[in-house]
């Protein structure tokens, strides 16, 4: 079984050797950051992270400390969603609270046979998404009748639009629709939701 601490320590102790391997990542045009399971940065090519001062780019430091200057895990951390469950990856687009740019995140867990031992985090600046939002003045166009969303001149359901943005969502009935569809049971269900 892989031991995450040993892997991280081995990489940090032998940084010269691994730096040669990681040089390949430096030629990729977007950010790649390798994290251990405790969110320590094992490697980053620092692309598109120009808001992080050079002096703060510390291998072996917690990602939330380096990227956001926080002393504890980010409140909105998506990595926390894995919780040792096998999920292929998580993708989402997010506006940075630090520099205001939209970024496309892909977080891929690295498993040994049983547990998560680290993560690959890929971050791309979404200039296309930002330009699209600016052109549409930050509005999303909805069909007045069927409520489909227009995205890049293509009409699609909300579900497909959310999937395209990499958002995670679920379905549920609001109280009004619940009463309309299940008038005999709605009050009981609504009361259970409150507890």
N, C-alpha and C positions, 0 to 999 in steps of 0.2 A: 504494500500500500504506500502511496506517495505521502510524504510528510511535508505539508505546506511550509512550516517553519524552516525545515532543513533546505527546501528548495530556495526560499527567499534568502536565507543566510548564505547558501552556496553561491547564489548569483551575486549578492552584495560582496562577499569575500573574494570572488573571482571576477570582479567587474571588468577588468582588462580583457579577459578572455571573452566574456559575454558581450562586451561592447562591440567587438568585431562582428559577432553574429547580429547584434541589434543594428549595426550600421545599415543593413539591408532595409530596415524599417525607416531609416532617415530619408530614403529616396521616395517614399510614398507621400502623396500630396495631401494627406489629411492626418489627423492625430490618431496615433495608436498608443495606448497606455496599457501596460500589464500590471495587474494588481494581485497581491496575495489575498487569501480569504479574509484577512483582517483589514483589508483596504489600504495596505502599505504599497506605495508605488515601487514596483520592481524595475520598470523601464518606461520611458515615454520619449517620443521623438519631439514633443512640445510644439508640433504644428498647430496653428490656429488657436494657440493659447497665449497670444501676445499680451493678454491682460495679467498674466502671471509674471511678476518680476524675476529676472535671472537669479537673484539671491534666494528666492523661495523655491526654486526648482530642485528639490532635494529627493534623491533616490532613497527609499527606505522610510520616507515620511508618509503620513496618512494623506490620502487624496483630498479629503475635505479640508484639511489644514492648508495644503498647498494651493488648491484651486479656489477656495472660498475664504480662507483665513479663519475657519471655524475650529473650535476646540472639541467638538463632538460631531457625530455623523449628521449629515444633512437631513433636515426634516422631511424633504421630498425625495430621499435617496431611493432609486429604483433597484439598486443591487439588493437591498433589504428584502425585496419581493421574492427573491429566489428561495430563501430559507431551506436550502438543501433539497428542493424539489427539482426534478429533471424538467427543465424548460430549455428549449433549444436556444432561444435568445429573447431579448426584450428590445424593441425599437420604439423610439419616440422622438418628437421634435419639441424643443424647449427653448424659450427665450432666456438668455443668461441674465441673472440678476446682477452680474458684475459689469458686463459691457453692453448689454442690450441686444446682442446679436442672436439670431435664431441658429440653433445647432441641431443636427440630426445625430442622435445617439444610437448606437448598437452596443449592447452589453451581452457578451457571450460567456457563460460559465465554463470553467475548466474542472472536470470531474476526475477523481480517481475512481475506483470501482464503486464507492459508496457515498462519497461526500464531495462537496465543492472544495477545491483547493486553491482556486484563484479565478480571475476574470480577465478577459480581453475587452477593453473599452475602446470603441472606434467613434471618433467625433468628427463630423464634417460641418463646416459653416454652410448654412443654407441660403446662399445668396439668391438662388432662384425662388425659394419660398418667400424671402423677404420682399423681393421685387414684385412677386405676385400679390402679396398682402398690401404693399404700397399702392400698386395699380388699382386695387379694389378698395382702397382706403380702409383696410382692415375689416371690411365687411365680407360676409359669406353670402352668396346669392342663393336664395331658396325659391323653389317653385311655389306660387301662391296656392295652388290646388293640392298637389301630391306631396309637397315638402321635400322633394329631392334637392340635392345640393349641386350647384354648378362649380366644377373645379377644372380649370384649364380647358374651358369650352366643352366639357363632358358632364352630362347629368348622371348622378348616381345617388343611391340611398345614403342616409346618414351613416349606416353601418359601414358601407364601403369607403365613405369619406374618412371616417375615423380610422379604419384599417390602413388606408393610404398614408395617414399621418403617423401611424405607428402607435395609436392610442389603444389602451386596454379599456374595455367597457363591458357592461352586462345589461341585461334587459330586466325591467321590472314595471309593474303597473303603478301609475300614480293613483292617489286615493279617488279622484273623480272617475277615472276609467274603471277602477276596481268596483266601485259602486254601480256603474252602468252595466258591466259585464257579469258581476256576481252580487246582485243586490241582497240575497239572503245571507251571504257569508262575509261581506265586505267589512262590516263593523268588527267582527271577530278577528279577521286578518289584520286590520289596521291596528287594533289593540295589541296583537302579538308583536307587531313590528316595533311598537313603542317600548317593549320590554327588552 
